[in-house]
Amino acid sequence: MNRKPYPTDLTDAEWAILAPLISPAKPGGRPREVDMREILNGLLYLLRTGCAWRMMPHDLPP
């Protein structure tokens, strides 16, 4: 992670539980450009703060 952490970010213990539940990228498809943990961190930030997508901080993934 190359950014300052937010209070809503997943801990390593939480990520260890959730990571196996995320489907891997499909073979033959385009490789993922963004870390799935960062995607979840962005969703958790959005849910906790109630902000609009357009108002999400720029250091979280698109």
Phi, psi and omega per residue, in radians:
M1 nan 2.203 -3.103
N2 -1.857 0.494 -3.116
R3 -2.403 2.913 3.071
K4 -1.240 2.305 -3.099
P5 -1.229 2.626 3.060
Y6 -1.761 2.713 3.115
P7 -1.062 -0.389 -3.112
T8 -1.510 -0.098 -3.116
D9 -1.093 2.566 3.086
L10 -1.152 2.443 3.004
T11 -1.387 2.922 3.096
D12 -1.073 -0.653 3.128
A13 -1.152 -0.735 3.107
E14 -1.141 -0.724 3.136
W15 -1.129 -0.640 3.120
A16 -1.072 -0.555 3.121
I17 -1.363 -0.723 -3.043
L18 -1.436 -0.563 -3.044
A19 -0.943 -0.771 -3.140
P20 -1.156 -0.295 -3.118
L21 -1.478 -0.196 -3.108
I22 -1.574 2.224 -3.136
S23 -1.122 2.461 3.056
P24 -1.234 2.840 3.092
A25 -1.084 2.528 -3.120
K26 -1.206 2.403 3.116
P27 -1.159 2.473 3.136
G28 1.488 -0.186 3.122
G29 -1.556 -3.133 3.106
R30 -1.240 2.376 3.130
P31 -1.163 2.636 3.124
R32 -1.181 2.415 -3.135
E33 -1.697 -0.341 -3.057
V34 -2.133 2.434 3.102
D35 -1.138 2.284 -3.102
M36 -1.102 -0.512 3.082
R37 -1.110 -0.679 3.106
E38 -1.175 -0.613 3.073
I39 -1.082 -0.824 3.123
L40 -1.119 -0.674 3.082
N41 -1.047 -0.707 3.110
G42 -1.141 -0.739 3.115
L43 -1.131 -0.731 3.116
L44 -1.118 -0.686 3.081
Y45 -1.063 -0.815 -3.127
L46 -1.061 -0.796 -3.124
L47 -1.152 -0.698 -3.085
R48 -1.266 -0.727 -3.063
T49 -1.529 -0.424 -3.110
G50 1.287 0.315 -3.119
C51 -1.358 2.868 3.075
A52 -1.411 2.719 3.135
W53 -0.912 -0.728 -3.084
R54 -1.165 -0.348 -3.097
M55 -1.725 0.107 3.124
M56 -1.163 2.522 3.110
P57 -1.022 2.549 -3.061
H58 -1.253 -0.266 3.137
D59 -1.495 -0.065 3.008
L60 -1.570 2.724 -3.052
P61 -1.173 2.757 -3.129
P62 -1.199 nan nan
